């Protein structure tokens, strides 16, 4: 757990990357794109816990078509700032066989987690697996997956807010911030 004073210092030293207004606009655009593509598919929507909870909570009310909802919990980060081994904490409870699946995640960083989720959904019998990420980080190298739907592109910096955390803190921010280049998380 990050002490409150340290969390406040991190936020005070951070750079605003994407305002709350820009975040809301990107979610509205994504909802329109997803509705156009999947509105007739009755998809199973899977939210990746815990980062995608804010994105999911804002996106779902804007998807004005029938869908089923569940969640998965897969992580490479925990409260760390660099990725490690992939851990499956919770699999979907809903049946996947024969379904169109839409996976919602907060950020496409290196793409390892999202690629593994997509592979597992298809191996589990999904007829199609689409991916939507709020943010795609421009890391400057090829990723093993491209999201079907992307809200915004972020610079290759350590970012937090709007579901993304810094050492467990600040997922609740409505905007996105980046750590200053010269300060560790």
C-alpha positions as CSV (number, residue, x, y, z in Angstrom):
1,X,0.0,0.0,0.0
2,X,1.3,3.4,-1.0
3,X,1.2,5.9,1.9
4,X,-1.2,8.8,1.2
5,X,1.5,11.4,1.3
6,X,3.6,9.5,-1.2
7,X,0.6,9.0,-3.5
8,X,-0.2,12.7,-3.3
9,X,3.5,13.6,-4.1
10,X,3.4,11.3,-7.1
11,X,0.3,13.0,-8.5
12,X,1.6,16.5,-7.7
13,X,4.8,15.7,-9.7
14,X,3.0,14.0,-12.6
15,X,2.2,15.4,-16.0
16,X,-1.4,15.5,-17.2
17,X,-1.5,13.4,-20.4
18,X,-5.2,13.1,-21.2
19,X,-7.9,15.3,-19.6
20,X,-11.1,13.9,-18.2
21,X,-13.0,15.5,-21.1
22,X,-10.8,13.8,-23.6
23,X,-11.2,10.5,-21.8
24,X,-15.0,10.8,-21.9
25,X,-14.9,11.6,-25.6
26,X,-12.7,8.6,-26.4
27,X,-15.1,6.3,-24.6
28,X,-18.1,7.7,-26.5
29,X,-16.3,7.2,-29.8
30,X,-15.4,3.6,-28.8
31,X,-19.0,2.9,-27.8
32,X,-20.1,4.0,-31.3
33,X,-17.5,1.9,-33.0
34,X,-18.2,-1.2,-30.9
35,X,-22.0,-0.8,-31.5
36,X,-21.5,-0.6,-35.2
37,X,-19.3,-3.7,-35.3
38,X,-20.9,-5.9,-32.6
39,X,-24.4,-4.5,-32.0
40,X,-26.1,-7.5,-33.6
41,X,-23.8,-10.2,-32.2
42,X,-25.1,-10.4,-28.5
43,X,-21.5,-10.6,-27.4
44,X,-20.1,-11.9,-24.1
45,X,-18.3,-8.8,-22.7
46,X,-15.4,-9.7,-20.4
47,X,-13.7,-7.0,-18.3
48,X,-10.1,-7.5,-17.3
49,X,-9.9,-6.8,-13.5
50,X,-8.8,-4.6,-11.9
51,X,-7.5,-2.1,-14.5
52,X,-10.5,-2.2,-16.8
53,X,-13.1,-1.6,-14.1
54,X,-13.3,2.2,-14.7
55,X,-13.3,1.9,-18.5
56,X,-15.9,-0.9,-18.3
57,X,-18.1,1.0,-16.0
58,X,-18.1,4.0,-18.3
59,X,-18.4,2.1,-21.6
60,X,-21.2,-0.5,-20.8
61,X,-24.0,2.1,-20.3
62,X,-23.2,3.4,-23.8
63,X,-23.5,0.0,-25.5
64,X,-27.1,0.1,-26.4
65,X,-27.5,-3.5,-27.5
66,X,-28.0,-6.8,-25.8
67,X,-24.9,-8.4,-24.3
68,X,-23.9,-10.7,-21.5
69,X,-21.2,-9.6,-19.0
70,X,-18.6,-11.3,-17.0
71,X,-15.0,-10.6,-15.9
72,X,-11.6,-12.2,-15.9
73,X,-8.6,-11.4,-13.7
74,X,-5.3,-11.9,-15.4
75,X,-2.2,-10.0,-14.4
76,X,1.5,-9.6,-15.0
77,X,1.9,-6.6,-12.8
78,X,0.1,-6.8,-9.4
79,X,1.3,-3.6,-7.6
80,X,4.6,-3.6,-9.5
81,X,5.6,-1.2,-12.3
82,X,7.1,-3.8,-14.6
83,X,5.5,-6.9,-16.0
84,X,6.3,-10.4,-14.7
85,X,4.8,-13.8,-15.1
86,X,1.3,-14.1,-16.3
87,X,-1.1,-15.1,-13.5
88,X,-4.8,-16.2,-14.1
89,X,-6.7,-15.3,-11.0
90,X,-10.3,-15.7,-12.2
91,X,-11.6,-17.2,-15.4
92,X,-15.0,-16.3,-16.9
93,X,-18.0,-18.1,-15.4
94,X,-20.1,-17.6,-18.5
95,X,-20.0,-20.2,-21.3
96,X,-17.6,-19.1,-24.1
97,X,-18.3,-21.9,-26.6
98,X,-19.9,-20.6,-29.7
99,X,-19.9,-17.0,-28.5
100,X,-18.6,-13.7,-29.8
101,X,-16.4,-12.4,-27.0
102,X,-15.4,-8.8,-26.4
103,X,-12.5,-8.3,-24.0
104,X,-12.2,-4.9,-22.4
105,X,-8.8,-3.8,-20.9
106,X,-7.4,-0.6,-19.7
107,X,-4.1,-0.5,-21.6
108,X,-2.3,-2.3,-24.3
109,X,1.3,-2.0,-23.1
110,X,3.5,-4.9,-24.4
111,X,0.5,-6.9,-25.5
112,X,1.5,-10.1,-23.8
113,X,-1.5,-10.3,-21.4
114,X,-4.1,-9.4,-24.0
115,X,-2.6,-11.8,-26.6
116,X,-2.8,-14.6,-24.0
117,X,-6.4,-13.8,-23.1
118,X,-7.5,-13.7,-26.7
119,X,-5.7,-17.1,-27.4
120,X,-7.4,-18.6,-24.3
121,X,-10.9,-17.4,-25.4
122,X,-10.5,-18.9,-28.9
123,X,-9.0,-22.1,-27.5
124,X,-12.1,-22.3,-25.1
125,X,-14.4,-22.3,-28.1
126,X,-15.3,-18.6,-28.8
127,X,-16.3,-18.2,-32.5
128,X,-14.7,-14.7,-32.4
129,X,-12.7,-12.7,-29.9
130,X,-12.5,-8.9,-30.2
131,X,-10.5,-6.7,-28.0
132,X,-11.1,-3.1,-26.9
133,X,-8.5,-1.1,-24.9
134,X,-8.9,2.3,-23.5
135,X,-5.3,3.1,-24.3
136,X,-2.6,1.8,-26.5
137,X,0.9,2.7,-25.4
138,X,3.3,3.6,-28.2
139,X,6.3,1.5,-27.0
140,X,8.3,1.6,-30.2
141,X,8.3,-2.1,-30.9
142,X,6.0,-4.7,-32.4
143,X,3.4,-6.2,-30.1
144,X,1.9,-9.7,-30.3
145,X,-1.6,-8.3,-30.7
146,X,-3.4,-5.2,-32.0
147,X,-6.6,-4.2,-30.3
148,X,-9.7,-4.1,-32.5
149,X,-10.9,-1.0,-30.7
150,X,-8.6,1.7,-29.2
151,X,-9.6,4.8,-27.3
152,X,-6.4,6.8,-27.2
153,X,-2.7,6.3,-27.9
154,X,-0.3,7.2,-25.0
155,X,3.4,7.9,-25.0
156,X,5.9,5.3,-23.8
157,X,5.8,6.6,-20.2
158,X,4.6,5.1,-16.9
159,X,0.9,6.3,-16.8
160,X,-1.8,6.1,-14.2
161,X,-5.4,7.2,-13.7
162,X,-8.6,6.0,-15.3
163,X,-8.1,2.4,-14.0
164,X,-4.4,2.3,-14.3
165,X,-2.5,2.5,-11.0
166,X,0.9,3.5,-9.7
167,X,1.9,1.1,-6.9
168,X,-1.8,0.4,-6.2
169,X,-2.9,4.1,-6.1
170,X,-4.8,6.5,-8.3
171,X,-7.0,4.1,-10.4
172,X,-9.9,6.4,-9.5
173,X,-8.7,9.5,-11.3
174,X,-10.9,10.6,-14.3
175,X,-7.9,11.7,-16.3
176,X,-4.6,10.1,-17.2
177,X,-1.2,11.2,-15.8
178,X,2.4,10.2,-16.5
179,X,5.2,9.9,-14.1
180,X,7.9,12.5,-14.6
181,X,10.7,11.0,-16.6
182,X,13.3,11.7,-13.9
183,X,11.3,10.3,-10.9
184,X,10.9,6.6,-10.1
185,X,7.4,5.2,-9.3
